[in-house]
Amino acid sequence: TLLRQKIKAMGDVVFQGDLESSLRYSLKHEVGGAKEISGEKLKSLRAYIDVLVKYFPFSTNGKSLLNQIRTYAYSRDHIDGTEIRKLVVDADKPGKHVFSSPQQWLACRASGSAHRGYPCSLWKMFHYLTINAANAESGVKDSNPRVVLEAMYGYIKNFFSCEDCANHFVEMAGRREFYKVPSWNESILWLWRAHNEVNKRLSGDETEDPEYPKIQFPSKAYCPQCYRADDSWNEAEVLVYLKKMYSYENIRYMGSD
Ligand code: FAD
């Protein structure tokens, strides 16, 4: 509880441990739990692994793990998720130096029961990916600014274990026309708006952690400049805030403050 309170007092921060725990859970349990992956599902997995290889913040050994998974995913038309699970379980053994910390939740730790954790870290991971893909690719000729949103859409639709969540997300993503997003900055803002729509729907819901109420993000306390005088969003400032919070340079490690 003390650690959680300390982390909470740090405000809107992103921990490497949460991003890695999200990735590890996703590959071990969601991808790793699917025996037979082919067709659209395999296409989605490849798109997901492609953005992870390119934009997930990882150690050299972590990058080789992702490349190994990528090679396997492209090696045939039908693959077995349990093979990917085995690769991740093996990478997680002591002495392998792939992950920087054990499976744990830091800024995504719940105050009591089982909420938060994985879904919280999955949001953070995709926000991180939109921002870091934008940093890497904006200005690059013929780059596709929807690449992370497309990967997320496919992943959530085909692998996310919360079925209700996946159905909601697919409906919302279609309604919000993610496939028309015209620029890298707009892809960051698209995901920010989408997440706020989910926050609004779930605000006051029984799944809400009372110590982490669902708000329209970011709060006025942390980003007063994100709000105009009439309380509408100043999206240019929101973009600055998100780019700072989710930047590679600002990722925290346990023990750093
Ligand atoms: P989360 O909403 O998980 O947010 C995690 C962190 O992201 C926050 O702590 C904050 O630092 C940051 N953040 C919050 N809002 C934004 C934003 N707009 N932009 C950028 N960063 C932000 N649960 C359901 O009960 N029903 C659903 O239909 C549902 N759909 C989901 C769909 C997806 C794709 C995902 C990933 C999760 C879904 N969930 C759903 C789970 C739910 O959204 C939360 O993840 C969960 O309730 C934990 O909430 P949390 O308080 O940890 O904050």
Boltz pocket constraint, residues with backbone or C-beta under 6 A from the ligand:
constraints:
  - pocket:
      binder: B
      contacts: [[A, 12], [A, 13], [A, 107], [A, 108], [A, 115], [A, 116], [A, 117], [A, 119], [A, 120], [A, 121], [A, 122], [A, 123], [A, 124], [A, 127], [A, 156], [A, 164], [A, 165], [A, 166], [A, 168], [A, 169], [A, 191], [A, 192], [A, 193], [A, 194], [A, 195], [A, 196], [A, 198], [A, 199], [A, 202], [A, 207], [A, 208], [A, 209], [A, 212], [A, 213], [A, 214], [A, 215], [A, 217]]
      max_distance: 6.0
